[in-house]
């Protein structure tokens, strides 16, 4: 039974998240339906991560175990044809093989890092073309201050403050490898890399850093919030529309 590794791109604004749910549109539901239409096989996809309602992806990775040994290009083309009406695309397809530990490659368990991008449109005028794909913040943001504050998050920490109350992770401790804030034209980009993240951790950190950029918080305030290990100490949570899963490292 060959295992196919699929890299997905999708617009999350029309979905109730990635994970399949009864009677609700989801990314997983669309891809699994395309697989049934293509080869008649009912399967359950495995994904590198579950994105929330409204969150997008340019590099989500999933795997599918199919009964027949199809050419990878055939699988990619067939799924894209069956998903033509949905804002989901298979960007790449290949045979999973083995991971770097010599074990069967797995979209979730073989992952070494996940990479996220958060896009803030920082200008007075609201988005017309990117509505639902960026967070619109009118007030000018101090990107240098945001980047300096973001370094509080780098390293191994207890992220209880930046963890959703419904998070199912066994531990609030995570290791954040990269936290970077840059400006690209009218947009402020926040990039985060870690092996794994807590539920809504990226959006929680982004909302807090935006308070710094707006001059309402300082770097010291962010450190105090981290040290508090208390969800109530978190700043406002950024909306889902600006968040993208951009890649998974194996």
GUGULUM-633575 format. One record per residue: residue number from 1; residue in three letters; x, y, z of N, C-alpha, C in turn. Coordinates in Angstrom, 1 decimal. Atoms other than C-alpha are relative to their C-alpha. Example, Ala and Ser with C-alpha at 12.3 -4.5 7.8 and 13.67 -1.06 7.14 Angstrom:
2
R_1_ALA_0.9_-1.2_0.0_12.3_-4.5_7.8_0.9_1.2_0.0
R_2_SER_-0.9_-1.1_0.0_13.7_-1.1_7.1_-0.8_1.1_0.8
% end
This chain:
250
R_1_UNK_0.9_-1.2_0.0_0.0_0.0_0.0_0.9_1.2_0.0
R_2_UNK_-0.9_-1.2_0.1_1.9_3.1_-1.2_-0.5_1.2_0.8
R_3_UNK_0.4_-1.2_-0.8_1.9_6.2_1.0_0.4_1.2_-0.9
R_4_UNK_-0.2_-1.2_0.8_1.5_9.5_-0.9_0.1_1.2_0.9
R_5_UNK_-0.3_-1.2_-0.7_2.9_12.7_0.5_-0.5_1.2_-0.9
R_6_UNK_0.7_-1.1_0.7_0.7_15.7_-0.6_0.3_1.3_0.7
R_7_UNK_-0.1_-1.4_-0.5_1.6_19.4_-0.2_-1.2_0.8_-0.5
R_8_UNK_1.2_-0.7_0.3_-1.5_21.5_0.0_0.1_1.5_0.1
R_9_UNK_0.2_-1.4_-0.1_-2.4_25.1_-0.6_-1.5_0.2_0.1
R_10_UNK_1.5_-0.2_-0.1_-5.8_26.4_0.6_-0.3_1.3_0.6
R_11_UNK_0.5_-1.3_-0.6_-7.8_29.5_1.4_-1.0_-0.5_1.1
R_12_UNK_0.8_0.5_-1.2_-9.2_28.8_4.9_-1.2_0.8_0.3
R_13_UNK_1.2_-0.8_-0.3_-11.8_31.5_4.8_-1.3_-0.6_-0.2
R_14_UNK_1.3_0.7_0.3_-14.5_29.2_3.5_-0.1_-1.3_0.7
R_15_UNK_0.0_1.3_-0.7_-13.7_26.3_5.8_-0.1_0.1_1.5
R_16_UNK_0.0_0.1_-1.5_-14.4_25.3_9.4_1.3_-0.7_0.4
R_17_UNK_-1.3_0.6_-0.4_-10.7_24.5_9.8_0.4_-1.2_-0.9
R_18_UNK_-0.5_1.1_0.8_-8.7_21.6_8.4_-0.8_-1.3_0.3
R_19_UNK_0.5_1.3_-0.4_-10.1_18.7_10.4_-1.5_-0.3_-0.4
R_20_UNK_1.3_0.4_0.5_-13.1_16.8_9.0_-1.1_0.1_1.2
R_21_UNK_1.1_-0.1_-1.0_-16.4_17.6_10.8_-1.3_-0.3_-0.8
R_22_UNK_1.2_0.3_0.6_-19.9_16.3_10.1_-0.8_1.2_-0.4
R_23_UNK_0.9_-1.1_0.5_-22.0_18.6_7.9_0.6_1.4_0.0
R_24_UNK_-0.7_-1.2_0.1_-19.4_21.3_7.9_1.1_0.0_-1.1
R_25_UNK_-1.0_0.0_1.0_-17.0_22.3_5.1_1.4_0.1_0.6
R_26_UNK_-1.3_0.0_-0.5_-13.4_21.4_5.9_1.0_-0.4_-1.1
R_27_UNK_-1.1_0.4_1.0_-10.1_21.0_4.0_0.1_-1.5_-0.1
R_28_UNK_-0.1_1.5_0.0_-9.8_17.4_5.0_-1.2_-0.7_-0.7
R_29_UNK_1.1_0.5_0.7_-13.3_16.7_3.9_0.0_0.1_-1.5
R_30_UNK_-0.1_-0.2_1.4_-12.7_18.2_0.5_1.0_-1.0_-0.7
R_31_UNK_-1.0_0.9_0.5_-9.5_16.2_-0.1_-0.4_-1.5_0.0
R_32_UNK_0.4_1.4_-0.1_-10.9_12.9_1.1_-1.1_-0.3_-1.0
R_33_UNK_1.1_0.2_1.0_-14.0_13.4_-1.1_0.6_-0.1_-1.4
R_34_UNK_-0.7_0.1_1.3_-11.6_14.0_-4.1_0.6_-1.4_-0.2
R_35_UNK_-0.6_1.3_0.1_-9.8_10.8_-3.3_-1.1_-1.1_-0.3
R_36_UNK_1.1_1.0_0.3_-13.1_8.8_-3.2_-0.5_0.1_-1.4
R_37_UNK_0.4_-0.2_1.3_-14.1_10.3_-6.5_1.0_-0.5_-1.0
R_38_UNK_-1.1_0.4_0.8_-10.7_9.5_-8.0_0.1_-1.5_-0.1
R_39_UNK_-0.3_1.4_0.0_-10.2_5.9_-6.9_-1.0_-0.9_0.7
R_40_UNK_1.0_0.8_-0.7_-13.3_4.9_-4.9_0.4_-0.4_1.4
R_41_UNK_-0.5_0.5_-1.3_-11.3_4.5_-1.7_-0.4_1.1_1.0
R_42_UNK_0.3_-0.8_-1.2_-12.6_5.9_1.6_1.2_-0.1_1.0
R_43_UNK_-1.1_0.0_-0.9_-9.6_6.9_3.7_0.0_1.2_0.9
R_44_UNK_-0.2_-1.1_-1.0_-8.6_9.2_6.6_1.4_0.5_-0.2
R_45_UNK_-1.3_-0.6_0.2_-5.8_11.6_5.8_0.6_0.3_1.3
R_46_UNK_-0.8_-0.4_-1.2_-3.0_12.3_8.3_0.7_1.3_-0.4
R_47_UNK_-0.5_-1.3_0.4_-1.8_15.9_8.4_1.1_0.4_1.0
R_48_UNK_-1.1_-0.5_-0.8_1.3_17.7_9.7_-0.6_0.8_1.2
R_49_UNK_0.6_-0.8_-1.0_-1.0_20.0_11.7_-1.5_0.4_-0.4
R_50_UNK_1.4_-0.3_0.2_-4.7_21.0_12.1_-0.1_1.5_0.1
R_51_UNK_0.2_-1.4_0.0_-5.4_24.6_11.1_-1.4_0.3_0.4
R_52_UNK_1.3_-0.4_-0.5_-8.3_26.5_12.7_-0.8_0.6_-1.1
R_53_UNK_0.9_-0.7_0.9_-11.3_28.0_11.0_0.6_1.3_-0.4
R_54_UNK_-0.5_-1.3_0.6_-10.2_30.8_8.7_1.5_0.1_-0.3
R_55_UNK_-1.5_0.0_0.2_-6.5_29.9_8.7_0.3_-0.6_-1.3
R_56_UNK_-0.4_0.4_1.3_-4.8_29.4_5.4_1.3_-0.8_0.0
R_57_UNK_-1.3_0.7_0.1_-1.9_27.3_4.1_0.5_0.1_-1.4
R_58_UNK_-0.8_0.0_1.3_0.7_27.5_1.4_0.9_-1.2_0.0
R_59_UNK_-0.9_1.2_-0.1_2.6_24.4_2.6_-0.5_-1.0_1.0
R_60_UNK_0.5_1.1_-0.8_0.3_22.0_4.5_0.5_-1.3_-0.6
R_61_UNK_-0.4_1.3_0.5_1.5_18.4_4.3_-0.9_-1.0_0.6
R_62_UNK_0.8_1.1_-0.5_-0.7_15.4_4.5_0.5_-1.3_-0.7
R_63_UNK_-0.3_1.3_0.7_-0.4_11.7_3.6_-1.3_-0.8_-0.2
R_64_UNK_1.1_0.9_0.4_-2.8_9.2_2.0_0.6_-1.3_-0.4
R_65_UNK_-0.3_1.4_0.3_-2.4_5.4_1.9_-1.0_-0.5_-1.0
R_66_UNK_0.9_0.5_1.1_-3.9_4.2_-1.4_0.3_-1.4_-0.3
R_67_UNK_-0.1_1.5_0.2_-4.6_0.6_-2.4_0.9_-0.3_-1.3
R_68_UNK_-0.6_0.2_1.2_-3.2_1.0_-5.9_1.3_0.8_-0.2
R_69_UNK_-1.2_-0.7_0.2_0.3_2.0_-6.9_-0.1_1.0_-1.2
R_70_UNK_0.1_-1.0_1.1_-0.5_5.1_-9.0_1.2_0.8_-0.1
R_71_UNK_-1.1_-1.0_0.1_2.1_7.4_-10.4_-0.4_1.3_0.8
R_72_UNK_0.2_-1.1_-0.9_2.5_10.4_-8.1_-0.7_1.2_-0.8
R_73_UNK_0.5_-1.1_0.9_1.8_12.9_-11.0_-1.5_-0.3_-0.3
R_74_UNK_1.4_0.4_0.3_-1.5_11.0_-11.8_-0.9_0.4_1.2
R_75_UNK_0.7_-0.3_-1.3_-2.6_11.3_-8.1_-0.2_1.5_0.1
R_76_UNK_0.0_-1.4_-0.1_-1.8_15.0_-8.1_-1.0_0.6_-1.0
R_77_UNK_0.9_-0.6_1.1_-3.6_15.8_-11.4_-1.4_-0.4_0.3
R_78_UNK_1.3_0.5_-0.2_-6.6_13.7_-10.5_-0.7_0.7_1.2
R_79_UNK_0.5_-0.7_-1.1_-7.1_15.3_-7.1_-0.3_1.4_-0.3
R_80_UNK_0.3_-1.4_0.4_-6.8_18.8_-8.5_-1.2_0.1_-0.9
R_81_UNK_1.1_0.0_0.9_-9.3_18.0_-11.2_-1.3_-0.2_0.8
R_82_UNK_1.2_0.2_-0.8_-11.8_16.8_-8.6_-0.3_1.1_1.0
R_83_UNK_0.1_-1.1_-1.0_-11.2_19.8_-6.3_-0.1_1.4_-0.7
R_84_UNK_-0.1_-1.2_0.8_-11.5_22.4_-9.1_-0.9_1.1_0.5
R_85_UNK_1.0_-1.0_-0.5_-14.5_24.1_-7.5_0.3_0.4_1.4
R_86_UNK_-0.3_-0.3_-1.3_-12.9_24.3_-4.1_1.4_0.8_0.1
R_87_UNK_-1.3_-0.7_-0.1_-10.0_26.7_-3.0_1.0_-0.8_0.7
R_88_UNK_-1.0_1.0_-0.5_-7.7_23.7_-2.3_0.8_-0.5_-1.2
R_89_UNK_-0.8_0.5_1.0_-4.8_22.7_-4.5_1.1_-0.9_0.5
R_90_UNK_-1.2_0.8_-0.3_-2.2_19.9_-4.4_1.1_0.6_-0.8
R_91_UNK_-1.2_-0.6_0.6_1.1_21.6_-5.1_1.0_-1.0_-0.4
R_92_UNK_-1.0_1.0_0.2_3.2_18.5_-5.0_-0.5_-1.4_0.5
R_93_UNK_0.4_1.4_-0.4_2.8_14.7_-4.7_1.2_-0.9_-0.2
R_94_UNK_-1.1_0.9_0.1_5.5_12.1_-4.0_-0.3_-1.2_0.9
R_95_UNK_0.1_1.1_-0.9_5.9_8.7_-2.4_0.7_0.3_1.3
R_96_UNK_-0.5_-0.4_-1.3_6.4_9.0_1.3_1.4_-0.7_0.3
R_97_UNK_-1.3_0.7_-0.3_9.2_6.4_1.7_0.3_-0.1_1.5
R_98_UNK_-0.4_0.1_-1.4_11.2_6.4_5.0_0.5_1.4_0.5
R_99_UNK_-0.5_-1.3_-0.5_12.0_9.3_7.3_1.5_-0.1_0.4
R_100_UNK_-1.4_0.0_-0.3_15.5_10.2_8.6_0.4_-1.0_1.2
R_101_UNK_-0.3_1.0_-1.0_15.1_7.6_11.4_-0.1_-1.4_-0.5
R_102_UNK_0.2_1.3_0.7_14.5_4.8_8.9_-1.3_-0.6_0.2
R_103_UNK_1.3_0.5_-0.2_10.9_4.5_9.8_-0.9_0.5_-1.1
R_104_UNK_1.0_-0.4_1.0_7.8_4.8_7.6_-0.3_1.5_0.1
R_105_UNK_0.3_-1.4_0.0_7.4_8.5_6.7_-1.4_0.3_0.4
R_106_UNK_1.4_-0.4_-0.5_4.4_10.1_8.5_-0.1_1.5_0.0
R_107_UNK_0.2_-1.5_0.1_3.0_13.6_7.8_0.2_0.7_1.3
R_108_UNK_-0.1_-0.7_-1.3_2.7_14.4_11.5_1.2_-0.4_0.8
R_109_UNK_-1.0_0.5_-0.9_5.1_12.2_13.4_1.5_0.1_-0.5
R_110_UNK_-1.4_-0.1_0.5_8.1_12.6_11.1_0.4_1.5_-0.1
R_111_UNK_-0.2_-1.4_0.2_7.8_16.4_11.1_1.0_0.5_1.0
R_112_UNK_-1.0_-0.6_-0.8_10.8_18.3_12.5_-0.2_1.5_0.4
R_113_UNK_0.3_-1.4_-0.2_9.5_21.8_12.2_-1.3_0.4_-0.8
R_114_UNK_1.1_-0.6_0.7_6.4_23.8_11.3_0.3_1.5_-0.1
R_115_UNK_-0.3_-1.4_0.3_6.6_27.3_9.8_-1.3_0.7_-0.2
R_116_UNK_1.2_-0.8_0.2_3.9_29.9_10.1_0.4_1.5_-0.4
R_117_UNK_-0.1_-1.4_0.4_3.5_33.4_8.6_-1.3_0.7_0.4
R_118_UNK_1.2_-0.8_-0.2_1.1_36.1_9.9_0.2_1.3_-0.7
R_119_UNK_-0.1_-1.2_0.8_0.3_38.9_7.6_-1.0_1.1_0.6
R_120_UNK_0.7_-1.1_-0.5_-0.8_42.3_8.9_0.0_1.1_-1.1
R_121_UNK_0.1_-1.2_0.9_-2.0_45.0_6.4_0.0_1.2_0.8
R_122_UNK_-0.2_-1.2_-0.9_-0.7_48.2_8.1_-0.1_1.3_-0.8
R_123_UNK_0.2_-1.2_0.8_-2.3_51.1_6.3_-1.4_0.5_0.4
R_124_UNK_1.3_-0.5_-0.4_-5.4_53.4_6.8_-1.1_-0.7_-0.8
R_125_UNK_1.1_0.6_0.8_-7.4_51.8_3.9_-0.1_-1.5_0.2
R_126_UNK_0.2_1.4_-0.2_-8.9_48.4_4.3_0.3_-0.8_-1.3
R_127_UNK_-0.3_0.8_1.1_-8.1_45.5_2.0_-1.2_-0.1_-1.0
R_128_UNK_1.1_0.3_1.0_-10.1_45.1_-1.2_0.3_-1.4_-0.6
R_129_UNK_-0.3_1.3_0.6_-8.2_42.2_-2.9_0.4_-1.1_1.0
R_130_UNK_-0.4_1.0_-1.0_-6.9_40.5_0.2_-0.9_0.0_1.2
R_131_UNK_0.9_0.2_-1.1_-10.0_40.7_2.4_-0.2_-1.4_0.4
R_132_UNK_0.0_1.4_-0.5_-10.1_37.6_4.6_1.3_-0.7_-0.1
R_133_UNK_-1.3_0.6_0.1_-6.4_37.0_4.0_1.1_0.7_0.7
R_134_UNK_-0.9_-0.8_-0.8_-4.8_39.7_6.1_-0.8_0.6_1.2
R_135_UNK_0.6_-0.8_-1.1_-5.5_41.4_9.4_0.3_1.5_-0.2
R_136_UNK_-0.1_-1.5_0.3_-6.1_45.1_8.8_0.2_0.7_1.3
R_137_UNK_-0.3_-0.8_-1.1_-4.4_47.3_11.4_0.3_1.4_-0.5
R_138_UNK_-0.2_-1.4_0.6_-4.8_51.1_10.7_1.2_0.7_0.6
R_139_UNK_-1.1_-0.8_-0.8_-2.4_52.5_13.4_1.4_-0.5_-0.5
R_140_UNK_-1.3_0.4_0.4_1.2_52.6_12.2_0.7_-0.9_1.1
R_141_UNK_-0.6_1.0_-0.9_3.2_49.7_13.8_1.5_0.2_0.0
R_142_UNK_-1.5_0.0_-0.1_6.8_49.9_15.1_0.5_-1.4_-0.1
R_143_UNK_-0.5_1.4_0.3_8.3_46.8_13.5_1.2_-0.3_0.8
R_144_UNK_-1.2_0.2_-0.8_11.6_47.2_15.3_-0.3_-0.4_1.4
R_145_UNK_0.4_0.3_-1.3_9.9_47.2_18.6_-0.6_-1.4_0.1
R_146_UNK_0.7_1.3_0.0_7.8_44.2_17.7_1.0_-1.1_-0.1
R_147_UNK_-1.0_1.1_0.1_10.8_42.2_16.6_0.8_-0.2_1.2
R_148_UNK_-0.7_0.1_-1.3_12.7_43.0_19.8_-0.8_-0.7_1.0
R_149_UNK_0.9_0.7_-0.9_9.7_41.9_21.8_-0.2_-1.5_-0.3
R_150_UNK_0.2_1.4_0.5_9.4_38.7_19.7_1.1_-0.9_0.5
R_151_UNK_-1.1_0.9_-0.5_12.8_37.5_21.0_-0.2_-0.5_1.4
R_152_UNK_0.4_0.6_-1.3_11.2_37.0_24.4_-0.5_-1.4_-0.2
R_153_UNK_0.6_1.3_0.3_9.5_34.0_22.8_1.0_-1.1_-0.4
R_154_UNK_-0.9_0.9_0.6_12.6_32.4_21.3_0.6_-0.9_1.1
R_155_UNK_-0.6_0.9_-0.9_13.9_29.3_23.1_-1.1_-0.9_0.7
R_156_UNK_0.9_0.9_-0.7_12.3_26.8_25.5_-0.7_0.7_1.1
R_157_UNK_0.8_-0.8_-1.0_9.5_28.3_27.6_-1.3_-0.7_0.4
R_158_UNK_1.4_0.4_-0.3_6.3_27.6_29.4_-0.9_1.1_-0.6
R_159_UNK_0.8_-0.9_0.8_3.8_29.2_27.0_-1.5_0.0_0.5
R_160_UNK_1.4_0.0_-0.5_0.7_29.0_29.3_-0.7_1.2_-0.3
R_161_UNK_0.6_-1.3_0.3_0.0_32.7_28.8_-0.5_0.0_-1.4
R_162_UNK_0.4_-0.1_1.4_-0.2_32.2_25.0_-0.6_-1.3_-0.5
R_163_UNK_0.6_1.3_0.3_-2.1_28.9_25.1_-1.5_0.1_0.1
R_164_UNK_1.5_-0.1_-0.1_-5.8_28.7_24.3_-0.5_-0.9_1.2
R_165_UNK_0.4_0.8_-1.2_-7.8_27.4_27.3_-0.5_-1.4_-0.4
R_166_UNK_0.4_1.3_0.4_-9.1_24.5_25.2_1.1_-0.8_-0.7
R_167_UNK_-1.2_0.7_0.6_-5.6_23.4_24.1_0.1_-1.4_0.6
R_168_UNK_0.0_1.4_-0.5_-5.3_19.6_24.4_1.5_-0.5_0.1
R_169_UNK_-1.3_0.4_-0.2_-1.5_19.5_24.5_0.3_-0.4_1.4
R_170_UNK_-0.3_0.5_-1.4_-0.1_17.6_27.5_0.8_1.0_0.8
R_171_UNK_-0.9_-0.9_-0.7_2.4_20.3_28.3_0.0_1.4_-0.6
R_172_UNK_0.0_-1.4_0.6_2.5_24.1_27.9_1.4_0.4_-0.5
R_173_UNK_-1.4_-0.3_0.3_6.3_23.9_27.3_0.2_-0.3_-1.5
R_174_UNK_-0.4_0.1_1.4_7.5_24.5_23.7_1.3_0.7_-0.2
R_175_UNK_-1.2_-0.7_0.4_10.7_25.5_22.0_-0.2_0.7_-1.3
R_176_UNK_0.1_-0.8_1.2_10.4_28.3_19.5_1.3_0.3_-0.5
R_177_UNK_-1.3_-0.2_0.6_13.3_28.4_17.1_0.1_1.4_-0.7
R_178_UNK_0.0_-1.2_0.7_12.4_31.5_15.1_-1.2_0.9_0.3
R_179_UNK_1.1_-1.0_-0.1_10.3_34.7_15.8_0.6_1.2_-0.6
R_180_UNK_-0.6_-1.1_0.8_10.9_37.4_13.3_-1.2_0.9_-0.4
R_181_UNK_1.0_-1.0_0.4_9.0_40.6_12.5_0.7_0.9_-1.0
R_182_UNK_-0.6_-0.9_1.1_9.7_42.5_9.2_-1.2_0.7_-0.7
R_183_UNK_0.9_-0.8_0.8_8.0_45.1_7.0_0.2_-0.3_-1.5
R_184_UNK_-0.1_0.2_1.5_7.3_44.4_3.3_-1.1_0.9_-0.6
R_185_UNK_0.9_-1.0_0.5_5.7_47.5_1.8_-1.0_0.4_1.1
R_186_UNK_1.1_-0.4_-0.9_2.3_48.1_3.5_-0.3_-1.2_1.0
R_187_UNK_0.3_1.1_-0.8_2.4_44.7_5.2_1.1_-0.2_1.1
R_188_UNK_-0.9_0.4_-1.0_4.0_43.6_8.5_-0.1_-1.5_0.1
R_189_UNK_0.0_1.5_0.0_5.0_39.9_8.4_0.7_-0.5_1.3
R_190_UNK_-0.5_0.7_-1.1_5.5_37.8_11.5_0.2_-1.5_-0.3
R_191_UNK_-0.3_1.4_0.3_7.3_34.4_11.0_0.4_-0.7_1.2
R_192_UNK_-0.3_0.8_-1.2_7.5_31.7_13.6_0.3_-1.4_-0.5
R_193_UNK_-0.4_1.4_0.3_9.2_28.3_13.4_0.2_-0.8_1.3
R_194_UNK_-0.1_0.8_-1.2_9.0_25.5_16.0_-0.3_-1.5_-0.5
R_195_UNK_0.4_1.4_0.3_8.7_21.7_16.0_-1.5_-0.2_0.1
R_196_UNK_1.4_0.1_-0.2_5.2_22.1_17.3_-0.5_1.2_0.8
R_197_UNK_0.5_-1.2_-0.6_2.9_24.8_18.6_-1.2_-0.4_0.8
R_198_UNK_1.3_0.1_-0.8_0.1_25.1_21.2_-1.1_0.5_-0.8
R_199_UNK_1.2_-0.5_0.6_-3.4_25.8_20.2_-0.1_1.5_0.1
R_200_UNK_0.0_-1.5_0.1_-3.6_29.4_19.0_1.2_0.7_0.6
R_201_UNK_-1.2_-0.6_-0.5_-0.1_30.1_20.2_0.4_1.1_-0.9
R_202_UNK_-0.5_-1.0_0.9_0.9_32.0_17.1_-0.9_1.2_0.0
R_203_UNK_1.0_-1.1_-0.1_-2.3_34.1_17.1_0.1_0.8_1.3
R_204_UNK_-0.1_-0.7_-1.3_-1.8_34.9_20.8_1.3_0.8_0.0
R_205_UNK_-1.2_-0.7_0.0_1.8_35.9_20.3_-0.1_1.2_-0.9
R_206_UNK_0.2_-1.1_0.9_0.9_38.0_17.3_-0.8_1.1_0.5
R_207_UNK_0.8_-1.1_-0.6_-1.8_39.9_19.1_0.7_0.8_1.0
R_208_UNK_-0.8_-0.7_-1.1_0.5_40.7_22.0_1.1_0.8_-0.7
R_209_UNK_-1.0_-0.8_0.7_3.3_41.8_19.6_-0.5_1.2_-0.7
R_210_UNK_0.6_-1.2_0.7_0.9_44.1_17.8_-0.3_1.1_1.0
R_211_UNK_0.1_-1.0_-1.1_0.2_45.8_21.2_1.3_0.8_0.2
R_212_UNK_-1.4_-0.7_-0.1_4.0_46.5_21.3_0.1_1.0_-1.2
R_213_UNK_-0.2_-0.8_1.1_4.0_47.8_17.8_-0.9_1.3_0.0
R_214_UNK_0.9_-1.2_-0.1_1.1_50.2_18.6_0.4_0.9_1.2
R_215_UNK_-0.5_-0.8_-1.1_3.0_51.5_21.6_-0.8_-0.2_1.4
R_216_UNK_0.8_0.2_-1.2_0.6_50.1_24.2_0.7_-1.0_1.0
R_217_UNK_-0.8_0.9_-0.8_3.0_47.4_25.5_1.5_0.3_-0.3
R_218_UNK_-1.5_-0.1_0.2_6.8_47.3_26.0_0.5_-1.5_0.0
R_219_UNK_-0.7_1.3_0.0_9.3_44.4_25.7_-0.2_-0.5_1.4
R_220_UNK_0.1_0.4_-1.4_9.2_44.3_29.5_-1.4_-0.5_0.3
R_221_UNK_1.4_0.5_-0.2_5.4_43.9_29.4_-0.2_-1.4_-0.5
R_222_UNK_0.0_1.3_0.6_5.8_40.9_27.1_0.7_-1.0_0.9
R_223_UNK_-0.7_0.9_-0.9_8.3_39.3_29.4_-0.8_-0.3_1.3
R_224_UNK_0.9_0.2_-1.2_6.0_39.8_32.4_-1.1_-0.9_-0.3
R_225_UNK_1.1_0.9_0.4_3.2_38.2_30.5_0.4_-1.4_-0.1
R_226_UNK_-0.6_1.4_0.1_5.4_35.2_29.7_0.2_-0.6_1.4
R_227_UNK_-0.3_0.5_-1.4_6.5_34.9_33.3_-1.2_-0.3_0.8
R_228_UNK_1.2_0.2_-0.8_3.0_35.1_34.6_-0.6_-1.4_-0.1
R_229_UNK_0.5_1.4_0.2_2.1_31.7_33.1_-1.5_0.0_0.3
R_230_UNK_1.4_-0.2_-0.3_-1.5_32.9_33.1_-0.7_0.5_-1.3
R_231_UNK_0.6_-0.4_1.2_-3.8_33.1_30.1_-0.6_1.4_0.1
R_232_UNK_0.6_-1.4_-0.2_-5.4_36.3_31.5_1.0_1.1_-0.3
R_233_UNK_-1.1_-1.0_0.2_-2.0_38.0_31.0_0.3_0.2_-1.5
R_234_UNK_-0.2_-0.1_1.5_-2.1_37.5_27.2_-0.7_1.3_-0.5
R_235_UNK_0.6_-1.1_0.7_-2.8_40.4_24.9_-1.1_-0.5_-0.8
R_236_UNK_1.1_0.4_0.9_-5.7_40.4_22.4_0.5_-1.1_-1.0
R_237_UNK_-0.4_1.0_1.0_-5.6_37.3_20.1_-0.3_0.5_-1.4
R_238_UNK_0.2_-0.4_1.4_-5.1_38.1_16.5_-1.0_-0.9_-0.7
R_239_UNK_0.9_0.8_0.7_-7.8_37.0_14.1_0.6_-1.1_-0.9
R_240_UNK_-0.6_1.2_0.8_-7.4_33.8_12.0_0.3_0.4_-1.4
R_241_UNK_-0.1_-0.3_1.5_-7.6_35.6_8.6_1.4_0.2_-0.5
R_242_UNK_-1.4_-0.3_0.4_-3.9_36.6_8.6_1.0_-1.1_0.1
R_243_UNK_-0.9_1.0_-0.3_-2.4_33.3_9.5_0.1_-1.1_-1.1
R_244_UNK_-0.3_1.0_1.0_-0.7_30.8_7.1_0.9_-1.0_0.5
R_245_UNK_-1.0_1.0_-0.2_0.9_27.5_7.6_0.8_-0.1_-1.3
R_246_UNK_-0.8_-0.2_1.2_3.8_28.0_5.1_0.9_-1.2_-0.3
R_247_UNK_-0.9_1.1_0.3_5.8_24.8_5.4_0.2_-0.9_1.2
R_248_UNK_-0.4_1.0_-1.0_6.8_21.7_7.3_1.3_-0.6_-0.4
R_249_UNK_-1.3_0.5_0.3_10.3_20.5_7.6_0.1_-1.5_0.6
R_250_UNK_-0.1_1.4_-0.3_11.2_16.8_7.7_1.5_-0.5_0.1
% end
